[in-house]
Amino acid sequence: MSISDKKIDELAHLARLEFSATEKEAIKGDLDRIIDFCDKLKEVDTSGVEPLIYLSQEQTVLREDVAKQLLSKQEALKNSPSADSDYFKVPKVITK
C-alpha cells in the first residue's frame, strides 16, 4: 500500500497540522515504512503464542487497605494557620 499526497492532506486536516512539500515527502516515507513493517508482522506465525497481558510474571504485592484515624480533628486543626472550631479557614478564591 502506498500513501498518497491526498491521504497526507486528509491526515494533516484531521490533526490540524500544516506541512510544507518537503515535510510531506518525509512523512510519506515514514508512513510507507510503518505500513511495510506492519505487513511484515502479518507474516509472522503466532499460532502457538499466548497473548501478553503483563510485561512480567511478577505479581505486585500491595498492603491491605485499612482505614485508620491517625489524627483527631483537633490535632489536624492545630497545624492550620487559621481555623474555626471545626474547619480550616482559607482565603476566598471564587468571586461572583
C-alpha angles and dihedrals in degrees: 000000000000127000115233128208088246091058091050090051090051092049091047090051092050091048092043091237133137124212133191120227093263092048090051091054092049092049091046090055092047093050092047090053091049092051091047090052091050090050089053090051090055089061094059115103107233098164095119098039121102117224114263112238100163129025093228137029092231118111119222110240112212128183119247112268105237122171113230132172104233099167129032118227091254093050091051093048090051089067093055120099088218126019141162121215092279107008144053113250115224133176116270110258103171121067128185 
